Amino acid sequence: MDLSNYDFDDLGSDLESAPKLEPGIYDLHFAGFQDEPVTSANDENYRGLKLMFTIGETNRQISHLFTMESSTERHAKMGRGSLKRMASAMGVYKITHPDDFMDKSVRAPIRYDKNDKYLEIDENFGKNWEPVSSKAPTPAPTEKKSTLEDDEIPF
């Protein structure tokens, strides 16, 4: 589609872009999958599973590609291993279909790619997938030590 035929200047400045999302660890909520396997022109045996997630409480989405089949068996094992670790962190222990992840979430680091342009999930070959905790950790309570000054304060 040739977009040069459309006027974007008359839309005004109220369409500000969202602020840049900072790298960090986020809850990722499963948001769907690509029906057809991803293929590669470089490897006729390559089949990938593309999953989509919503990042935390934002409306931003991010996708991740898992290698399911490849001419290089090591790549396929890494991709399937990562998917299995992600599923386990989501509480899914038998993977039969991407729908198994519906209403599930996982925690993982998000970073920008090497060109600082696109967000990507830093799953580190499956090692960074974590379960989403039901509540945020609370710091341990600290005991207030009584000092001589506190004891001498008149009422």
C-alpha positions in Angstrom: 0.0 0.0 0.0 1.4 3.4 -1.0 0.9 5.6 2.0 2.1 8.8 0.2 -1.5 9.3 -0.9 -2.7 9.9 2.7 -2.4 13.1 4.7 -1.0 12.5 8.2 -0.3 16.2 9.0 -4.0 17.0 9.6 -4.2 14.6 12.5 -2.8 17.0 15.0 -0.3 16.5 17.8 -2.8 14.7 20.2 -1.5 11.4 18.8 1.7 11.5 20.8 3.6 8.3 20.9 3.8 6.3 24.1 6.8 6.8 26.3 9.7 4.3 25.7 9.3 1.2 27.8 12.4 0.7 30.0 14.2 -2.6 29.9 13.4 -4.8 32.9 11.6 -7.8 34.2 7.9 -7.8 33.3 4.8 -10.0 33.6 3.9 -11.2 30.1 0.3 -12.1 29.5 -0.4 -14.6 26.7 -2.2 -12.7 23.9 -2.3 -15.2 21.1 -0.3 -17.1 18.5 0.3 -17.1 14.7 -1.8 -19.9 13.2 0.7 -20.9 10.5 4.2 -22.0 11.5 7.0 -19.5 10.7 9.2 -20.8 7.9 12.7 -19.7 6.7 14.1 -19.2 3.2 17.5 -20.3 4.6 16.3 -23.7 6.1 13.5 -25.6 4.3 13.0 -27.7 7.4 12.6 -24.7 9.8 9.2 -24.4 11.6 8.7 -21.8 14.3 5.9 -21.1 16.8 5.3 -17.4 17.2 3.5 -16.4 20.4 2.3 -12.9 21.3 2.2 -11.4 24.8 0.9 -8.2 26.4 3.6 -6.5 28.5 2.5 -6.0 32.1 -0.3 -3.5 32.6 0.5 -1.7 29.3 -1.2 -2.1 26.0 2.0 -2.9 24.3 2.5 -6.3 22.7 5.7 -8.3 22.1 6.1 -11.6 20.2 8.6 -14.4 20.7 9.6 -17.1 18.2 10.3 -20.7 19.3 12.1 -23.0 17.0 10.1 -26.3 16.7 11.9 -27.9 13.8 15.2 -27.1 12.0 17.9 -28.8 9.9 20.1 -28.2 13.0 18.6 -30.5 15.7 20.4 -28.5 18.4 18.4 -25.4 17.5 15.1 -27.3 17.6 16.0 -28.8 21.0 16.8 -25.3 22.4 13.6 -23.8 21.0 11.4 -26.7 22.3 13.3 -26.6 25.6 12.6 -22.9 26.0 8.9 -23.4 25.2 8.7 -26.2 27.8 10.4 -24.0 30.5 8.0 -21.2 29.7 5.0 -23.5 29.8 6.2 -24.9 33.2 6.5 -21.4 34.6 2.9 -20.7 33.4 1.7 -23.9 35.2 1.2 -25.8 31.9 2.9 -29.2 32.2 1.5 -30.9 29.1 1.7 -28.9 25.9 -0.8 -29.9 23.2 -1.7 -26.6 21.5 -0.9 -22.9 21.9 -4.4 -22.5 23.3 -3.0 -24.2 26.4 -1.5 -20.8 27.3 -4.8 -18.9 27.2 -5.3 -16.8 30.4 -1.7 -17.6 31.5 1.2 -15.3 32.3 4.9 -15.6 32.7 7.7 -13.3 34.0 10.8 -12.6 31.8 13.3 -9.8 31.1 12.5 -7.4 28.2 15.3 -5.6 26.5 15.9 -3.6 23.3 17.6 -5.3 20.4 21.2 -4.5 19.5 20.0 -1.5 17.4 18.0 -0.1 20.4 14.9 -0.2 18.1 12.7 -3.1 19.0 11.7 -4.8 22.3 12.6 -8.5 22.6 12.2 -11.1 25.3 15.6 -12.1 26.8 14.7 -15.7 27.6 18.3 -16.9 27.6 17.5 -20.3 26.1 14.7 -20.8 28.5 16.6 -19.9 31.7 14.9 -16.6 32.3 11.3 -17.7 32.3 9.8 -17.3 35.8 6.3 -17.9 37.3 4.3 -14.7 38.0 4.1 -14.3 41.7 0.6 -13.8 43.0 1.7 -10.9 45.1 4.7 -8.6 45.1 7.4 -9.4 47.6 7.2 -7.3 50.7 10.3 -6.1 52.5 11.0 -7.7 55.9 9.9 -5.5 58.8 12.7 -3.7 60.6 12.7 -3.3 64.3 13.1 0.1 65.6 15.9 0.2 68.2 15.3 2.3 71.2 17.9 4.9 71.9 18.6 6.9 75.0 17.3 10.0 73.2 13.9 8.3 72.5 13.5 7.4 76.1 14.2 10.9 77.3 11.6 12.7 75.2 9.1 14.3 77.6 5.3 14.0 76.9 
